[in-house]
Amino acid sequence: GGYLQNIPEKYVDDFFKLKNNNEREYPDGESNKFMQERVISSLKKYLDLIKNQNIAIITHLGPILAVAKYLNYKIPNVKNLDGIVITYVDKKYKLKIHKKLIH
């Protein structure tokens, strides 16, 4: 979100005229689309590792949602400070939510 990351959404739209969509580029930040592409590119590098060992990836809500979407999981109840665990079982990636993983 750049320097607008802590500004409530209604003010971003009303005062900064930045419509909330996937293409919106934040001043001194990145668009949601670019973030999703960056996250999925990195995730693809780790998926083979996940098949053979445990790894931890620490991130925030936007990347978690991008990963879930890429793995075809709907996780409507995930919130900030929650976490996800990705496992590889029966030749499929599984995703599990852990509530308030970081306290």
C-alpha beads as a LAMMPS data file, in Angstrom:
LAMMPS data file: protein, C-alpha beads

103 atoms
102 bonds

1 atom types
1 bond types

-500.0 500.0 xlo xhi
-500.0 500.0 ylo yhi
-500.0 500.0 zlo zhi

Masses

1 110.0

Atoms # bond

1 1 1 0.000 0.000 0.000
2 1 1 2.984 2.370 0.047
3 1 1 2.385 5.441 2.181
4 1 1 -1.410 4.846 1.990
5 1 1 -1.248 1.457 3.697
6 1 1 -2.827 2.661 6.956
7 1 1 -5.433 4.934 5.357
8 1 1 -9.041 3.606 5.448
9 1 1 -10.240 2.480 2.019
10 1 1 -13.000 5.099 1.721
11 1 1 -10.425 7.892 1.996
12 1 1 -8.103 6.316 -0.557
13 1 1 -10.945 6.388 -3.088
14 1 1 -12.497 9.746 -2.081
15 1 1 -9.389 11.847 -1.505
16 1 1 -6.709 10.155 -3.593
17 1 1 -9.024 9.078 -6.454
18 1 1 -7.570 5.569 -6.520
19 1 1 -10.351 3.109 -7.328
20 1 1 -10.086 -0.228 -5.561
21 1 1 -9.336 -2.765 -8.265
22 1 1 -6.637 -5.260 -9.160
23 1 1 -4.767 -2.730 -11.328
24 1 1 -4.589 0.066 -8.745
25 1 1 -1.008 1.161 -8.143
26 1 1 -0.376 2.671 -4.758
27 1 1 1.943 5.682 -4.528
28 1 1 5.312 4.345 -3.385
29 1 1 3.876 0.790 -3.454
30 1 1 2.686 -1.846 -5.923
31 1 1 -0.574 -2.943 -7.526
32 1 1 -2.439 -5.986 -6.257
33 1 1 -1.883 -7.636 -9.642
34 1 1 1.892 -7.160 -9.458
35 1 1 1.940 -8.453 -5.856
36 1 1 -0.005 -11.567 -6.855
37 1 1 2.338 -12.273 -9.778
38 1 1 5.385 -11.787 -7.550
39 1 1 3.988 -14.074 -4.836
40 1 1 3.004 -16.871 -7.225
41 1 1 6.378 -16.714 -8.952
42 1 1 8.072 -17.211 -5.578
43 1 1 5.595 -19.885 -4.478
44 1 1 6.329 -21.988 -7.557
45 1 1 9.973 -22.165 -6.456
46 1 1 8.912 -23.582 -3.075
47 1 1 6.234 -26.076 -4.124
48 1 1 8.774 -28.826 -4.850
49 1 1 10.404 -28.214 -1.469
50 1 1 7.019 -28.577 0.229
51 1 1 6.712 -32.087 -1.221
52 1 1 9.800 -33.264 0.679
53 1 1 10.186 -31.144 3.789
54 1 1 8.634 -28.570 6.055
55 1 1 9.284 -24.935 5.318
56 1 1 7.960 -21.765 6.902
57 1 1 7.053 -18.680 4.932
58 1 1 6.086 -15.576 6.880
59 1 1 3.919 -13.029 5.092
60 1 1 0.777 -10.927 5.385
61 1 1 -2.837 -11.345 4.281
62 1 1 -2.531 -10.297 0.614
63 1 1 0.027 -12.983 -0.281
64 1 1 -1.877 -15.605 1.746
65 1 1 -4.987 -14.899 -0.328
66 1 1 -2.967 -14.997 -3.560
67 1 1 -1.535 -18.415 -2.628
68 1 1 -4.972 -19.760 -1.681
69 1 1 -6.434 -18.584 -4.973
70 1 1 -3.562 -20.140 -6.935
71 1 1 -4.074 -23.472 -5.134
72 1 1 -7.872 -23.228 -5.709
73 1 1 -8.781 -22.861 -2.046
74 1 1 -11.467 -20.533 -0.775
75 1 1 -10.519 -19.209 2.659
76 1 1 -13.091 -16.557 3.556
77 1 1 -12.312 -16.473 7.274
78 1 1 -8.571 -15.846 7.161
79 1 1 -7.519 -12.662 8.971
80 1 1 -4.323 -10.787 9.709
81 1 1 -2.015 -12.761 12.013
82 1 1 -3.545 -16.040 10.848
83 1 1 -1.319 -18.429 8.967
84 1 1 -1.567 -21.197 6.442
85 1 1 0.211 -24.506 6.189
86 1 1 0.648 -26.097 2.781
87 1 1 1.216 -29.837 2.618
88 1 1 1.513 -32.271 -0.261
89 1 1 -0.739 -35.325 0.147
90 1 1 -1.895 -37.801 -2.503
91 1 1 -0.221 -35.761 -5.249
92 1 1 -2.189 -32.642 -4.270
93 1 1 -1.314 -29.527 -2.339
94 1 1 -3.514 -29.074 0.718
95 1 1 -3.984 -25.825 2.562
96 1 1 -4.938 -25.461 6.220
97 1 1 -5.632 -22.252 8.132
98 1 1 -4.152 -21.698 11.588
99 1 1 -5.886 -18.942 13.525
100 1 1 -3.675 -16.293 15.131
101 1 1 -0.503 -18.176 14.316
102 1 1 1.566 -15.189 15.402
103 1 1 0.685 -13.568 18.741

Bonds

1 1 1 2
2 1 2 3
3 1 3 4
4 1 4 5
5 1 5 6
6 1 6 7
7 1 7 8
8 1 8 9
9 1 9 10
10 1 10 11
11 1 11 12
12 1 12 13
13 1 13 14
14 1 14 15
15 1 15 16
16 1 16 17
17 1 17 18
18 1 18 19
19 1 19 20
20 1 20 21
21 1 21 22
22 1 22 23
23 1 23 24
24 1 24 25
25 1 25 26
26 1 26 27
27 1 27 28
28 1 28 29
29 1 29 30
30 1 30 31
31 1 31 32
32 1 32 33
33 1 33 34
34 1 34 35
35 1 35 36
36 1 36 37
37 1 37 38
38 1 38 39
39 1 39 40
40 1 40 41
41 1 41 42
42 1 42 43
43 1 43 44
44 1 44 45
45 1 45 46
46 1 46 47
47 1 47 48
48 1 48 49
49 1 49 50
50 1 50 51
51 1 51 52
52 1 52 53
53 1 53 54
54 1 54 55
55 1 55 56
56 1 56 57
57 1 57 58
58 1 58 59
59 1 59 60
60 1 60 61
61 1 61 62
62 1 62 63
63 1 63 64
64 1 64 65
65 1 65 66
66 1 66 67
67 1 67 68
68 1 68 69
69 1 69 70
70 1 70 71
71 1 71 72
72 1 72 73
73 1 73 74
74 1 74 75
75 1 75 76
76 1 76 77
77 1 77 78
78 1 78 79
79 1 79 80
80 1 80 81
81 1 81 82
82 1 82 83
83 1 83 84
84 1 84 85
85 1 85 86
86 1 86 87
87 1 87 88
88 1 88 89
89 1 89 90
90 1 90 91
91 1 91 92
92 1 92 93
93 1 93 94
94 1 94 95
95 1 95 96
96 1 96 97
97 1 97 98
98 1 98 99
99 1 99 100
100 1 100 101
101 1 101 102
102 1 102 103
